[in-house]
Amino acid sequence: MKHASLTSTPLVALLALSAAPCIGATTVEATGAAPAITEAAKAARGRYIVTVSGCHDCHTPWKMGPKGPEPDMSRMLSGHPETEALTPPPRLPEGPWVVVASATNTAWSGPWGVSFTANLTPDKDTGLGKWTLRTFTDTIRTGRHKGRGRPVLPPMPIPMYKHFTDADLAAIFAYLQSIPVVKNRVPEPIPPTPSTAAATR
Ligand code: HEC
């Protein structure tokens, strides 16, 4: 085994060496356009990750479609709509139910109080327009607003998303910064009160 891997190593190295000049030549030829292509490729991968990771489930308000609730892509990733006035969360009876969500799937009541999904569009006042990649990465990795503020509340899946690689987070952020701006000021979360705590106990 040892012998086999020793003899195969130089072969691999040789192959890599012989391939290198070709790769180099291609890159040099495309120099002018290379950075733009990289950014576009990053955003395209970010779009894919955002789609399959369920960000739309919570951050794109749902509307009623022909087959039931579906994300309203005209308000893509703009978070809980500021125009939607909510009544206090319902008081739940004794039993296994602990979480209630609004019809838009953007407001959630649970033992943590009421949380509203954030506006992830690049609006400078109400979205992530002023965030840097660092702000975004620190938030997801630490589970605190901008890496040092208040804890990011459920049901934002921080426990899972903090395991995204740096490259994945960079791709997600590149995509989020490229989507249409929606001005929508999401309300601050409401802390648990005796009534919501009892409602969701
Ligand atoms: C199950 C619902 C859910 C899913 C899925 C979800 N989020 Fe969230 N997200 C939330 C909620 C709720 C908040 C607001 C939490 C709060 O106010 O503390 C939030 C907040 C955020 C914030 C703002 C944090 C801050 O401190 O300002 C970012 C950024 C974010 N989510 C990104 C994403 C991305 C990117 C995805 C997909 C990869 C995603 N979320 C998927 C529910 C969700």
Boltz pocket constraint, residues with backbone or C-beta under 6 A from the ligand:
constraints:
  - pocket:
      binder: B
      contacts: [[A, 49], [A, 50], [A, 53], [A, 54], [A, 55], [A, 56], [A, 57], [A, 58], [A, 59], [A, 106], [A, 108], [A, 115], [A, 116], [A, 117], [A, 118], [A, 120], [A, 139], [A, 144], [A, 145], [A, 146], [A, 150], [A, 151], [A, 152], [A, 153], [A, 154], [A, 155], [A, 156], [A, 157], [A, 161], [A, 172], [A, 189]]
      max_distance: 6.0
